[in-house]
């Protein structure tokens, strides 16, 4: 799959174009990734949701099978922001709390991890797992 192409998704009867961008070779900004969302009916709006702590544990060429082990509402799950399920959750939240579909221009949402936490996800930070490993080895 070409990573630059926007994918299509329907959320609550509305069409969006989206993609998740991550460069695992960008060591200067690691971890750094973002979603790009564009409502089909208003392509003058581009929304980017940035993540600076969530570290994808996968190779994007194998986006269906990899992911980051975390918790969702207390239950263990594998989170993979390349999957449409996670994009749909984020789209619902972002367009319900951070911007309107009638806005124009570029909107930057810098607290992607806080949104994941508001959605019920936890323990997905790389630092969390490093601390947990240190505690288990003592």
Backbone as numpy.savetxt, mean C-alpha at the origin, in Angstrom:
# Nx Ny Nz CAx CAy CAz Cx Cy Cz
4.55 -8.70 -16.04 3.71 -7.52 -16.04 4.59 -6.28 -16.04
4.25 -5.31 -16.83 4.98 -4.05 -16.83 4.55 -3.23 -15.63
5.51 -2.82 -14.82 5.21 -2.13 -13.57 4.69 -0.71 -13.80
4.94 -0.08 -14.93 4.53 1.30 -15.13 3.07 1.45 -15.51
2.45 0.39 -15.98 1.08 0.45 -16.46 0.10 0.46 -15.29
-0.90 1.32 -15.34 -1.91 1.35 -14.30 -2.92 0.23 -14.52
-3.31 -0.39 -13.43 -4.27 -1.48 -13.46 -5.66 -0.91 -13.18
-6.70 -1.65 -13.55 -8.07 -1.20 -13.31 -8.67 -1.99 -12.17
-9.51 -1.28 -11.37 -10.21 -1.91 -10.26 -11.53 -1.19 -10.06
-12.53 -1.92 -9.61 -13.83 -1.33 -9.28 -14.04 -1.47 -7.78
-14.33 -0.35 -7.13 -14.55 -0.34 -5.68 -15.88 0.36 -5.43
-16.81 -0.35 -4.84 -18.15 0.18 -4.56 -18.80 0.79 -5.80
-18.64 0.11 -6.93 -19.27 0.55 -8.16 -18.57 1.67 -8.90
-17.41 2.12 -8.40 -16.65 3.18 -9.06 -15.35 2.60 -9.59
-14.95 3.06 -10.76 -13.75 2.55 -11.42 -12.54 3.43 -11.09
-11.43 2.78 -10.86 -10.16 3.46 -10.57 -9.07 2.80 -11.38
-8.01 3.55 -11.61 -6.76 3.01 -12.13 -5.77 3.09 -10.98
-4.89 2.10 -10.87 -3.98 2.07 -9.72 -2.74 1.24 -10.04
-1.74 1.46 -9.21 -0.56 0.61 -9.19 0.19 0.85 -7.89
1.01 -0.10 -7.53 1.87 0.00 -6.35 3.30 0.02 -6.84
4.08 0.99 -6.41 5.45 1.17 -6.87 6.43 0.97 -5.73
7.46 0.20 -6.02 8.48 -0.12 -5.02 9.76 -0.49 -5.76
10.86 0.09 -5.33 12.16 -0.23 -5.94 13.04 -0.84 -4.86
13.22 -2.15 -4.92 14.01 -2.82 -3.87 15.50 -2.57 -4.00
15.91 -1.84 -5.03 17.32 -1.49 -5.18 17.60 -0.03 -4.78
16.60 0.68 -4.30 16.77 2.06 -3.85 17.21 2.04 -2.39
18.47 1.79 -2.16 18.98 1.65 -0.80 19.00 2.96 -0.02
19.05 4.07 -0.73 19.07 5.37 -0.07 17.74 5.66 0.63
16.64 5.28 0.03 15.31 5.59 0.57 14.60 4.37 1.15
15.25 3.20 1.19 14.60 1.96 1.64 14.12 2.07 3.08
12.97 1.55 3.46 11.92 1.13 2.54 11.10 2.34 2.10
10.75 2.42 0.88 10.00 3.53 0.34 9.15 3.00 -0.80
7.87 3.21 -0.72 6.98 2.74 -1.78 5.73 3.61 -1.76
4.92 3.47 -2.79 3.67 4.24 -2.81 2.65 3.62 -3.74
1.39 3.92 -3.44 0.27 3.63 -4.33 0.03 4.86 -5.18
-0.44 4.65 -6.39 -0.96 5.73 -7.22 -2.39 5.34 -7.58
-3.34 6.23 -7.26 -4.76 6.01 -7.57 -5.26 7.14 -8.45
-6.03 6.79 -9.49 -6.63 7.78 -10.39 -8.08 7.35 -10.63
-9.06 8.16 -10.21 -10.45 7.81 -10.51 -10.69 7.86 -12.02
-11.36 6.86 -12.57 -11.63 6.83 -14.01 -12.44 8.05 -14.45
-13.38 8.49 -13.61 -14.26 9.60 -14.00 -13.62 10.96 -13.78
-12.45 11.01 -13.17 -11.77 12.29 -12.93 -10.27 12.05 -13.03
-9.77 11.94 -14.24 -8.36 11.65 -14.41 -7.47 12.88 -14.19
-8.08 13.99 -13.79 -7.29 15.17 -13.41 -6.81 15.06 -11.96
-7.25 14.02 -11.25 -6.84 13.78 -9.87 -5.91 12.58 -9.82
-4.75 12.78 -9.20 -3.80 11.69 -8.96 -3.48 11.68 -7.46
-3.71 10.56 -6.83 -3.48 10.43 -5.39 -2.35 9.43 -5.16
-1.34 9.88 -4.43 -0.23 8.99 -4.05 -0.28 8.79 -2.54
-0.20 7.53 -2.13 -0.16 7.18 -0.72 1.21 6.57 -0.46
2.01 7.24 0.37 3.40 6.85 0.60 3.56 5.99 1.85
4.51 5.06 1.74 4.88 4.19 2.86 6.38 4.32 3.07
6.78 4.57 4.31 8.21 4.72 4.62 8.69 3.71 5.65
7.79 2.94 6.24 8.20 1.91 7.20 7.83 0.51 6.73
6.74 0.38 6.00 6.32 -0.92 5.48 7.37 -1.39 4.48
7.94 -2.55 4.74 8.97 -3.10 3.85 8.43 -4.36 3.19
8.12 -4.28 1.90 7.61 -5.47 1.22 8.63 -6.61 1.27
8.19 -7.76 1.66 9.07 -8.94 1.73 8.79 -9.80 0.51
9.08 -9.25 -0.68 8.77 -9.99 -1.89 9.55 -9.42 -3.05
9.57 -10.15 -4.11 10.08 -9.69 -5.38 8.86 -9.30 -6.20
8.81 -8.09 -6.72 7.61 -7.65 -7.41 7.31 -8.45 -8.66
8.28 -9.16 -9.20 7.99 -10.01 -10.34 7.13 -11.21 -9.93
7.07 -11.50 -8.64 6.28 -12.62 -8.11 5.24 -12.08 -7.14
4.56 -11.03 -7.55 3.70 -10.31 -6.62 2.51 -11.13 -6.10
2.14 -12.19 -6.77 1.00 -12.98 -6.32 1.37 -13.84 -5.11
2.61 -14.30 -5.02 2.94 -15.29 -4.00 3.64 -14.73 -2.78
4.25 -13.57 -2.86 5.01 -13.06 -1.73 4.20 -12.13 -0.86
4.84 -11.63 0.17 4.18 -10.67 1.04 4.86 -10.55 2.37
4.30 -9.70 3.19 4.82 -9.41 4.52 3.89 -10.01 5.56
4.41 -10.86 6.41 3.60 -11.44 7.48 3.29 -10.35 8.49
2.02 -10.22 8.83 1.59 -9.22 9.81 0.29 -9.70 10.45
-0.41 -8.81 11.10 -1.70 -9.15 11.71 -2.77 -8.23 11.14
-3.96 -8.80 10.92 -5.13 -8.03 10.51 -6.23 -8.33 11.51
-6.60 -7.32 12.25 -7.60 -7.45 13.31 -7.24 -8.61 14.24
-5.93 -8.71 14.55 -5.44 -9.69 15.49 -5.09 -11.05 14.91
-5.48 -11.32 13.68 -5.22 -12.61 13.05 -4.01 -12.52 12.12
-3.17 -13.55 12.04 -2.02 -13.52 11.14 -2.47 -13.55 9.67
-1.84 -12.69 8.86 -2.12 -12.63 7.41 -0.81 -12.33 6.69
-0.84 -12.48 5.38 0.28 -12.06 4.54 -0.21 -10.85 3.75
0.41 -9.70 3.99 0.03 -8.47 3.31 0.92 -8.27 2.09
0.28 -8.01 0.97 1.00 -7.74 -0.27 0.26 -6.60 -0.96
0.80 -5.41 -0.90 0.12 -4.23 -1.42 -0.04 -4.26 -2.94
0.57 -5.20 -3.62 0.35 -5.36 -5.07 -0.98 -6.03 -5.38
-1.57 -6.66 -4.42 -2.82 -7.39 -4.65 -4.01 -6.44 -4.64
-4.96 -6.66 -5.53 -6.14 -5.79 -5.61 -6.93 -5.69 -4.30
-6.96 -6.75 -3.51 -7.69 -6.71 -2.23 -7.19 -5.55 -1.36
-5.88 -5.41 -1.24 -5.31 -4.36 -0.40 -5.49 -2.98 -1.03
-5.37 -2.91 -2.36 -5.59 -1.64 -3.05 -7.02 -1.16 -2.84
-7.98 -2.07 -2.91 -9.39 -1.70 -2.72 -9.63 -1.16 -1.31
-9.04 -1.79 -0.31 -9.17 -1.29 1.06 -8.61 0.13 1.17
-7.45 0.34 0.58 -6.81 1.65 0.65 -7.63 2.70 -0.11
-8.14 2.35 -1.28 -8.96 3.28 -2.06 -10.19 3.71 -1.26
-10.88 2.75 -0.64 -12.05 3.09 0.17 -11.69 4.09 1.26
-10.59 3.82 1.95 -10.19 4.69 3.05 -9.77 6.07 2.54
-8.92 6.11 1.54 -8.36 7.38 1.06 -9.46 8.29 0.51
-10.36 7.75 -0.30 -11.40 8.59 -0.88 -12.54 8.85 0.11
-12.55 8.15 1.22 -13.52 8.43 2.28 -13.01 9.40 3.33
-11.67 9.52 3.48 -11.11 10.33 4.57 -10.09 11.38 4.15
-9.43 11.21 3.03 -8.29 12.08 2.70 -8.55 13.03 1.53
-9.44 12.68 0.63 -9.73 13.54 -0.51 -11.08 13.16 -1.10
-11.55 13.98 -2.00 -12.81 13.73 -2.70 -12.52 13.37 -4.14
-13.36 12.57 -4.75 -13.16 12.19 -6.14 -13.31 13.37 -7.09
-13.88 14.47 -6.63 -14.05 15.65 -7.48 -12.86 16.61 -7.37
-11.90 16.34 -6.48 -10.70 17.17 -6.38 -9.91 17.07 -7.68
-9.02 18.02 -7.88 -8.12 17.96 -9.04 -6.69 18.15 -8.57
-5.76 17.82 -9.44 -4.35 17.99 -9.11 -3.77 16.71 -8.53
-2.65 16.90 -7.82 -1.97 15.77 -7.21 -2.08 15.88 -5.69
-2.52 14.80 -5.08 -2.67 14.74 -3.63 -1.65 13.73 -3.12
-0.87 14.14 -2.12 0.09 13.25 -1.49 -0.36 12.93 -0.08
-0.54 11.66 0.18 -0.90 11.20 1.53 0.36 10.54 2.08
0.97 11.18 3.06 2.29 10.74 3.55 2.25 9.73 4.67
1.07 9.36 5.15 0.98 8.48 6.32 0.35 7.14 5.98
0.87 6.48 4.96 0.32 5.19 4.55 0.29 4.16 5.66
1.31 4.12 6.49 1.33 3.16 7.61 0.21 3.43 8.60
-0.07 4.71 8.87 -1.17 5.06 9.79 -2.51 4.59 9.22
-2.67 4.69 7.90 -3.90 4.21 7.28 -4.01 2.71 7.42
-2.91 1.98 7.19 -2.93 0.53 7.38 -3.34 0.18 8.81
-2.82 0.92 9.78 -3.19 0.67 11.18 -4.67 0.97 11.41
-5.18 2.06 10.83 -6.61 2.38 10.96 -7.48 1.30 10.33
-6.98 0.65 9.30 -7.71 -0.44 8.65 -7.67 -1.73 9.46
-6.80 -1.79 10.48 -6.74 -2.97 11.34 -5.48 -3.79 11.22
-4.49 -3.31 10.47 -3.22 -4.04 10.32 -2.24 -3.62 11.39
-1.40 -4.56 11.80 -0.35 -4.26 12.78 0.83 -5.19 12.54
1.94 -4.85 13.15 3.16 -5.67 13.14 3.73 -5.87 11.74
3.61 -4.86 10.89 4.14 -4.98 9.53 5.41 -4.16 9.34
5.89 -3.48 10.36 7.12 -2.69 10.25 8.32 -3.62 10.34
9.32 -3.31 9.57 10.56 -4.08 9.63 11.16 -4.00 11.04
11.11 -2.83 11.67 11.67 -2.66 13.02 10.97 -3.56 14.03
9.66 -3.77 13.87 8.92 -4.62 14.79 9.50 -6.03 14.77
9.71 -6.58 13.57 10.20 -7.95 13.46 11.65 -8.06 13.91
12.45 -7.03 13.72 13.83 -7.07 14.19 13.85 -7.09 15.71
13.01 -6.27 16.34 12.94 -6.25 17.81 12.43 -7.60 18.33
11.44 -8.16 17.67 10.88 -9.44 18.10 11.94 -10.54 18.02
12.74 -10.55 16.93 13.81 -11.54 16.79 14.86 -11.38 17.89
15.19 -10.13 18.22 16.17 -9.90 19.30 15.65 -10.43 20.62
14.35 -10.23 20.88 13.75 -10.71 22.12 13.72 -12.23 22.20
13.51 -12.90 21.08 13.47 -14.37 21.06 14.84 -15.00 21.20
15.89 -14.28 20.80 17.22 -14.89 20.86 17.89 -14.72 22.22
17.25 -14.02 23.12 17.85 -13.82 24.45 17.49 -14.93 25.38
